[in-house]
């Protein structure tokens, strides 16, 4: 059985530690312990903890499959609803107390790391754009009121999701996420 790539082990271990502890509370020692690699391996693959955090954030953002959201099969509102159901399931499966890496880093690192702030902002912007595109498609298909401003509504829904994740993180249960789904898809977009 081939041995996993050390860089991949560091990214996977780094994700777990950064997600569960946060950037400032995570040490390189924590990351290498979670990855199961010697400490010297870290600096062979990443120049700093920030460099690893950037890689983890890039991959986390790509995990949202925005192409499928914006241009996938099926009716646009059903696709949008399924997308949010999937990310709520992913969040609750990992533990609502850990939040969302994008939201966590946006509050923890916005004033401390320009590169991470820019990457998180870009990820949230891309996500908002994909939601707006799905909403425009829903309007074109007659599923959604054409008078709604999809360009404003997309970022609003993403922001509302991040707020619900933060509240779920504090409360320790998924109720805020369920309320978001119900209000968004049974009232706002109905």
Wavefront OBJ file of the C-alpha trace (Angstrom):
o trace
v 0.000 0.000 0.000
v 1.594 3.327 -1.019
v 2.408 5.878 1.674
v 0.414 9.100 1.590
v 2.198 12.211 0.409
v 3.561 14.162 3.421
v 2.246 17.446 2.026
v -1.244 15.941 1.800
v -0.956 14.603 5.337
v -0.010 18.102 6.526
v -2.941 19.676 4.691
v -5.389 17.132 6.094
v -4.002 17.388 9.624
v -3.777 21.158 9.318
v -7.400 21.365 8.260
v -8.576 19.379 11.270
v -6.507 21.430 13.710
v -7.269 24.849 12.171
v -10.964 24.016 11.901
v -11.300 22.700 15.429
v -8.920 25.036 17.299
v -8.754 28.140 15.137
v -5.679 29.716 13.619
v -4.226 31.427 16.683
v -4.740 28.483 19.041
v -3.202 25.999 16.601
v 0.535 25.434 16.749
v 2.790 23.818 14.183
v 3.331 21.070 16.766
v -0.439 20.465 16.876
v -0.552 20.285 13.078
v 2.335 17.818 12.690
v 0.921 15.673 15.496
v -2.471 15.548 13.748
v -0.732 14.776 10.447
v 1.463 12.115 12.014
v 4.665 13.524 10.513
v 7.930 14.856 11.989
v 8.064 18.607 12.632
v 10.876 19.092 10.115
v 8.524 17.875 7.388
v 6.301 20.875 7.941
v 8.927 23.381 6.885
v 9.943 21.251 3.907
v 6.437 21.776 2.500
v 5.223 25.097 3.938
v 7.198 28.196 4.812
v 4.815 29.110 7.617
v 1.550 28.282 9.358
v -0.040 31.045 7.283
v 1.090 29.315 4.061
v -0.573 26.089 5.226
v -3.704 28.001 6.242
v -3.871 29.515 2.750
v -3.731 26.054 1.165
v -6.364 24.721 3.564
v -8.611 27.718 2.807
v -8.206 27.293 -0.982
v -9.239 23.672 -0.763
v -12.083 24.373 1.615
v -13.479 26.983 -0.772
v -13.212 24.590 -3.729
v -15.159 22.005 -1.727
v -18.359 23.984 -2.288
v -18.619 22.880 -5.972
v -19.885 26.255 -7.146
v -19.897 25.156 -10.781
v -22.566 22.557 -9.987
v -24.548 25.166 -8.077
v -24.463 27.736 -10.876
v -24.672 25.433 -13.899
v -25.710 21.976 -12.736
v -28.680 19.887 -13.758
v -32.216 20.289 -12.553
v -34.467 23.217 -11.746
v -32.464 26.142 -10.330
v -34.335 26.522 -7.024
v -34.216 22.784 -6.360
v -30.484 22.823 -7.145
v -29.957 25.790 -4.803
v -31.965 24.137 -2.041
v -30.042 20.859 -2.445
v -26.758 22.779 -2.336
v -27.641 24.406 0.994
v -28.993 21.124 2.387
v -25.644 19.533 1.486
v -23.528 22.206 3.159
v -25.719 22.166 6.272
v -25.273 18.375 6.412
v -21.507 18.795 5.967
v -21.386 21.392 8.746
v -23.478 19.370 11.172
v -21.568 16.203 10.305
v -18.299 17.853 11.356
v -19.894 19.379 14.432
v -21.767 22.686 14.504
v -19.528 23.851 17.353
v -16.664 24.226 14.856
v -18.511 26.578 12.499
v -17.386 27.210 8.930
v -13.708 27.673 8.118
v -14.459 30.700 5.909
v -16.537 32.336 8.634
v -14.050 31.431 11.338
v -11.115 32.858 9.419
v -13.069 35.962 8.410
v -13.568 36.878 12.050
v -10.293 35.584 13.457
v -7.833 36.673 10.772
v -9.359 39.609 8.895
v -7.076 42.123 10.576
v -4.070 39.810 10.981
v -3.459 38.247 7.558
v -4.038 40.131 4.356
v -3.545 37.059 2.134
v -6.035 34.956 4.117
v -8.516 37.854 4.289
v -8.326 38.259 0.501
v -8.714 34.528 -0.112
v -11.707 34.270 2.238
v -13.296 37.379 0.710
v -12.773 35.956 -2.777
v -14.266 32.612 -1.760
v -17.346 34.282 -0.280
v -17.676 36.501 -3.369
v -17.486 33.497 -5.701
v -20.063 31.664 -3.594
v -22.358 34.704 -3.626
v -21.981 34.947 -7.404
v -22.932 31.295 -7.880
v -26.018 31.740 -5.682
v -26.981 34.882 -7.627
v -26.573 32.985 -10.903
v -28.863 30.187 -9.689
v -31.410 32.829 -8.636
v -31.241 34.504 -12.082
v -31.807 31.113 -13.684
v -34.789 30.548 -11.384
v -36.198 33.896 -12.498
v -35.687 33.019 -16.169
v -37.445 29.674 -15.580
v -40.388 31.399 -13.894
v -39.627 29.822 -10.505
v -38.833 33.096 -8.768
v -40.267 36.612 -8.830
v -38.441 38.508 -11.576
v -38.610 41.766 -9.594
v -36.183 40.433 -6.956
v -32.594 41.648 -7.313
v -30.644 38.392 -7.674
v -27.295 40.217 -7.496
v -28.168 41.493 -3.998
v -30.077 38.436 -2.853
v -27.217 35.984 -3.543
v -24.727 37.643 -1.156
v -27.529 38.143 1.374
v -28.266 34.404 1.458
v -24.566 33.556 1.852
v -24.236 36.134 4.641
v -27.359 34.751 6.315
v -25.898 31.253 6.120
v -22.640 32.388 7.725
v -24.642 34.100 10.482
v -26.689 30.959 11.075
v -23.473 28.923 11.268
v -22.081 31.338 13.855
v -25.256 31.079 15.898
v -25.245 27.270 15.641
v -21.628 27.326 16.797
v -22.638 29.273 19.908
v -25.812 27.306 20.641
v -24.249 23.919 19.908
v -27.186 22.714 17.834
v -28.364 22.862 14.246
v -31.619 24.759 14.890
v -30.306 28.068 13.446
v -29.353 26.261 10.239
v -32.763 24.624 9.996
v -34.449 28.009 10.549
v -32.311 29.505 7.783
v -33.288 26.765 5.339
v -36.980 27.074 6.204
v -37.082 30.875 6.022
v -35.060 30.993 2.809
v -36.791 28.268 0.841
v -40.298 28.253 2.339
v -40.752 32.027 2.618
v -38.151 34.225 0.934
v -37.804 32.243 -2.295
v -41.250 30.570 -2.281
l 1 2 3 4 5 6 7 8 9 10 11 12 13 14 15 16 17 18 19 20 21 22 23 24 25 26 27 28 29 30 31 32 33 34 35 36 37 38 39 40 41 42 43 44 45 46 47 48 49 50 51 52 53 54 55 56 57 58 59 60 61 62 63 64 65 66 67 68 69 70 71 72 73 74 75 76 77 78 79 80 81 82 83 84 85 86 87 88 89 90 91 92 93 94 95 96 97 98 99 100 101 102 103 104 105 106 107 108 109 110 111 112 113 114 115 116 117 118 119 120 121 122 123 124 125 126 127 128 129 130 131 132 133 134 135 136 137 138 139 140 141 142 143 144 145 146 147 148 149 150 151 152 153 154 155 156 157 158 159 160 161 162 163 164 165 166 167 168 169 170 171 172 173 174 175 176 177 178 179 180 181 182 183 184 185 186 187 188 189 190
